[in-house]
Amino acid sequence: QVRLVESGGGLVQAGGSLRLACAGSGRPFGTYTLAWFRQAPGKEREFTASINWSGRLTDYESSVEGRFTITRHDNNNTLYLQMNNLRPEDTAVYYCAGHRTTSFGLRTSGDYTYWGQGTQVTVSS
């Protein structure tokens, strides 16, 4: 198994940027599809972005495409989410997640086996 720990959340004004990180431990990221989900208070957990095991394929929810970039660095077992031009509606707890199936493009939280504890992102207007 892999354990996931998010960091990098905080308070930022609209239009600003944050970079989230998800550090893995327990075993290498090598064969895992990795993803970011987010959950606002009172809302369902929402798919945000994912990246396949090789890093050659990415998938973005439409509202973040062009603003967010997901990357992975398997040499230090870390997943990143660079968030630019943040909007108040981006406010949520952000979670990293992973699965070991060969499928890519999965957007349902139930498809992911491993989860971090979440990091809070708050965007003020």
N, C-alpha and C positions, 0 to 999 in steps of 0.2 A: 504494500500500500504506500501511498504518498500522502503526506500531511501538508496542508496549505495554510499559509498565514499572510493576510493582506496588510498593507501599510500604504501611507501616502495620502490618505484622506484628510480633509480639513475644510476650512471656510474660505471661500473665494468670491469675489465680486463677479457679476455677469460680464462675460467677455474674457475672463481670465482663463488660466490653464492650471491643470494639476496632472501629475503622473502617479498612477497607482502601481504598486508592485505586489506580486504574489510570490513568496518564497516557498519552495518545495523542499521537503526533507523526507527521509525514510527510504526512498528509491529515486532513481533518475526520472526526469520528465520524458525521456526519449520516445516512448511509444504512446504517450498520452495525447489525446485531443484536449485542448484547454480552452476555457471560456470565461467571460465575465457576465454576470447577471446583476440586476439591481432591483431594489424593492423600496418604494416610497411608503410612508406611513399609511396604513389602511388599504394598500394596493397589493395586487398579486406580484409575485416575483417575475421579472421581465428579462428575457434574453437581451443581451447587449452586443456581444461580439464573441467570435471564436476563431481559433487557429488550429490547423491540423498538425499532426505529429512532426512533419518535416518543415513547417513554417511556410510552405508554398501556397497554401490555400487559406483564405480568410473569409469571414462572413460577418456582416454588420446589420444590425437593426436599422431601418431606414432613417429614423430620426437622428442617429449619431453618425451615419456614413458621411465621410468628408470632414468630420470634426474630430472623431476619435480614431486612434490607430492602435491596434493590438500587435504586439511583438513577443517573441519568446527568445530566451538566451539559455540554451540547454547546457552551455559550459558552466554556468553558475546556478542552474536550476531555478530560473526566475522568469515569471510572466509579467508583462507590463501592459498598462493601458494609458496611453498619452491622450489626454482630454483637453482640447482647445476650444475656444469660443464657447465657454460654458454658459448655460442658460439656467434660470431658476427651476425649470421643470426637470433638470438633470439631478436635482437634489434627491438623494436616496442613500441607502446602505448598499455598497457595492461588494459583491461576493465573487471570488474566483472558484472555478469548478473544473473537474476533469473526468474523463472516462477513457477506457482502454479498448473500446470496440473499433473496428475498421471503418465504420461509417463516419461521414463528415457532413456537416450542415444541420446537425440536430439542434433544435431550439427549445425543447421542452426540458424543464428542470429535472423531471423524473428520468431523463436519459443520462444524467450525470451522477456518478457514484461518489466522488470526493469533493468536499466543500471546505472552504475556509470560514472563519468566524465573521467576516465582514468588516468594512471600514466605512465610516460616515463621510459623505460628501455633501456639503451645504453650499449652495450658490445663492447669493443675495442679489437683489435687484438694485 
